[in-house]
Amino acid sequence: MPESITEISDTELMEHLRGQVEWQNYFAAEVVKLELIEGQAEQQLKYVEASAYLRITDTTVTEARAQRDRDPAVMEAAAEWYQAKVNRKAMQVVCENRERCAQLLSREITRRVGREPMQRRDRWNA
């Protein structure tokens, strides 16, 4: 995006807006994919935790939970879930940033339309 959007032509402004919206659509789809991956990783973690918990016998609930959480399979599944969550959040930030860029461009378009003479605006509304 240019340093100052007020100095570019209307055509260039629309091209930038179109590009921002296309990228925003792409990143929004990526966020959905990453949400699904995160959900699968969370389900896998719950399954591995339950499996590890069932293998533990003759102990208190607190000790069983501690043993479960130290299980290598549980630790690996927890790390995969955490990484999936980090990936989703990072992509969500990128998507939100693109949305703000598109909003900025849209506000500039609105500002320019508001400055146009009434005759020209009427032509656009016809």
One Martini backbone bead per residue (centre of mass of N, CA, C, O) as a GRO file, in nm:
protein
  126
    1MET     BB    1   0.100   0.034   0.019
    2PRO     BB    2   0.089   0.348   0.020
    3GLU     BB    3   0.180   0.605   0.215
    4SER     BB    4  -0.037   0.795   0.047
    5ILE     BB    5  -0.372   0.773  -0.045
    6THR     BB    6  -0.434   1.079  -0.131
    7GLU     BB    7  -0.222   1.064  -0.400
    8ILE     BB    8  -0.400   0.875  -0.552
    9SER     BB    9  -0.586   0.744  -0.770
   10ASP     BB   10  -0.886   0.604  -0.812
   11THR     BB   11  -0.789   0.353  -0.959
   12GLU     BB   12  -0.568   0.275  -0.757
   13LEU     BB   13  -0.751   0.254  -0.513
   14MET     BB   14  -0.928   0.022  -0.622
   15GLU     BB   15  -0.698  -0.178  -0.662
   16HIS     BB   16  -0.616  -0.191  -0.365
   17LEU     BB   17  -0.887  -0.282  -0.255
   18ARG     BB   18  -0.909  -0.541  -0.413
   19GLY     BB   19  -0.648  -0.668  -0.304
   20GLN     BB   20  -0.725  -0.665  -0.004
   21VAL     BB   21  -0.981  -0.840  -0.030
   22GLU     BB   22  -0.847  -1.089  -0.149
   23TRP     BB   23  -0.656  -1.139   0.089
   24GLN     BB   24  -0.871  -1.155   0.305
   25ASN     BB   25  -1.014  -1.403   0.191
   26TYR     BB   26  -0.775  -1.592   0.208
   27PHE     BB   27  -0.714  -1.562   0.517
   28ALA     BB   28  -0.994  -1.655   0.613
   29ALA     BB   29  -0.965  -1.943   0.503
   30GLU     BB   30  -0.711  -2.010   0.671
   31VAL     BB   31  -0.841  -1.982   0.946
   32VAL     BB   32  -1.039  -2.215   0.914
   33LYS     BB   33  -0.831  -2.436   0.876
   34LEU     BB   34  -0.686  -2.381   1.152
   35GLU     BB   35  -0.934  -2.440   1.327
   36LEU     BB   36  -0.956  -2.737   1.247
   37ILE     BB   37  -0.675  -2.823   1.341
   38GLU     BB   38  -0.713  -2.737   1.633
   39GLY     BB   39  -0.956  -2.921   1.694
   40GLN     BB   40  -0.810  -3.187   1.635
   41ALA     BB   41  -0.584  -3.148   1.847
   42GLU     BB   42  -0.774  -3.133   2.090
   43GLN     BB   43  -0.901  -3.411   2.058
   44GLN     BB   44  -0.638  -3.569   2.076
   45LEU     BB   45  -0.562  -3.478   2.358
   46LYS     BB   46  -0.810  -3.594   2.505
   47TYR     BB   47  -0.759  -3.886   2.424
   48VAL     BB   48  -0.473  -3.917   2.545
   49GLU     BB   49  -0.549  -3.840   2.832
   50ALA     BB   50  -0.758  -4.065   2.878
   51SER     BB   51  -0.571  -4.304   2.821
   52ALA     BB   52  -0.363  -4.238   3.044
   53TYR     BB   53  -0.563  -4.237   3.284
   54LEU     BB   54  -0.655  -4.542   3.255
   55ARG     BB   55  -0.358  -4.664   3.327
   56ILE     BB   56  -0.411  -4.553   3.608
   57THR     BB   57  -0.350  -4.688   3.937
   58ASP     BB   58  -0.353  -4.663   4.269
   59THR     BB   59  -0.453  -4.346   4.309
   60THR     BB   60  -0.490  -4.034   4.315
   61VAL     BB   61  -0.618  -3.787   4.134
   62THR     BB   62  -0.375  -3.594   4.143
   63GLU     BB   63  -0.159  -3.806   4.066
   64ALA     BB   64  -0.288  -3.897   3.801
   65ARG     BB   65  -0.272  -3.622   3.660
   66ALA     BB   66   0.033  -3.591   3.678
   67GLN     BB   67   0.102  -3.847   3.520
   68ARG     BB   68  -0.049  -3.777   3.266
   69ASP     BB   69   0.109  -3.502   3.207
   70ARG     BB   70   0.396  -3.676   3.181
   71ASP     BB   71   0.319  -3.806   2.939
   72PRO     BB   72   0.456  -3.816   2.627
   73ALA     BB   73   0.190  -3.816   2.460
   74VAL     BB   74   0.064  -3.573   2.599
   75MET     BB   75   0.290  -3.369   2.547
   76GLU     BB   76   0.275  -3.388   2.237
   77ALA     BB   77  -0.025  -3.314   2.202
   78ALA     BB   78  -0.002  -3.039   2.345
   79ALA     BB   79   0.205  -2.917   2.147
   80GLU     BB   80   0.027  -2.940   1.892
   81TRP     BB   81  -0.206  -2.769   1.995
   82TYR     BB   82  -0.046  -2.512   2.054
   83GLN     BB   83   0.060  -2.469   1.765
   84ALA     BB   84  -0.220  -2.448   1.632
   85LYS     BB   85  -0.304  -2.198   1.794
   86VAL     BB   86  -0.077  -2.009   1.704
   87ASN     BB   87  -0.135  -2.023   1.399
   88ARG     BB   88  -0.423  -1.911   1.413
   89LYS     BB   89  -0.361  -1.640   1.552
   90ALA     BB   90  -0.164  -1.532   1.341
   91MET     BB   91  -0.367  -1.538   1.102
   92GLN     BB   92  -0.576  -1.354   1.234
   93VAL     BB   93  -0.400  -1.102   1.236
   94VAL     BB   94  -0.361  -1.080   0.933
   95CYS     BB   95  -0.660  -1.057   0.862
   96GLU     BB   96  -0.718  -0.802   1.034
   97ASN     BB   97  -0.515  -0.619   0.890
   98ARG     BB   98  -0.649  -0.633   0.612
   99GLU     BB   99  -0.916  -0.514   0.701
  100ARG     BB  100  -0.804  -0.237   0.785
  101CYS     BB  101  -0.697  -0.160   0.507
  102ALA     BB  102  -0.971  -0.171   0.362
  103GLN     BB  103  -1.106   0.045   0.541
  104LEU     BB  104  -0.922   0.276   0.467
  105LEU     BB  105  -0.986   0.277   0.165
  106SER     BB  106  -1.292   0.315   0.198
  107ARG     BB  107  -1.277   0.590   0.341
  108GLU     BB  108  -1.142   0.735   0.103
  109ILE     BB  109  -1.371   0.697  -0.094
  110THR     BB  110  -1.585   0.841   0.074
  111ARG     BB  111  -1.440   1.112   0.085
  112ARG     BB  112  -1.435   1.161  -0.222
  113VAL     BB  113  -1.740   1.149  -0.273
  114GLY     BB  114  -1.808   1.390  -0.075
  115ARG     BB  115  -1.648   1.604  -0.273
  116GLU     BB  116  -1.828   1.583  -0.494
  117PRO     BB  117  -2.026   1.693  -0.704
  118MET     BB  118  -2.359   1.653  -0.733
  119GLN     BB  119  -2.375   1.568  -1.032
  120ARG     BB  120  -2.177   1.328  -1.012
  121ARG     BB  121  -2.327   1.167  -0.791
  122ASP     BB  122  -2.591   1.129  -0.947
  123ARG     BB  123  -2.467   0.951  -1.164
  124TRP     BB  124  -2.390   0.711  -0.965
  125ASN     BB  125  -2.699   0.667  -0.859
  126ALA     BB  126  -2.845   0.591  -1.144
   0.00000   0.00000   0.00000
